[in-house]
């Protein structure tokens, strides 16, 4: 690997390429679909997906598994990077 090549990120037991994004898997909860992580020059950044307050009544939320439920039902687990 060249010194000027972008560095990969390690998250758990997996390696991710620079600019690659993923939903982290956190035991014992499994894949955290409401959290998106991405690799930037060897550093992992994660952010919880924000859903609009109207997501409870919006039929369009079926396309987004994180926003498909009212606040408090989805992603109730606190997870820190």
Secondary structure, 3 states (H helix, E strand, C coil): CCCCCCCCEEECCEEECCCCEECCEECCCEECCCEEEEEECCEEEEEECCCCHHHHCCHHHHHCCCCCCCECCECCCCCCC
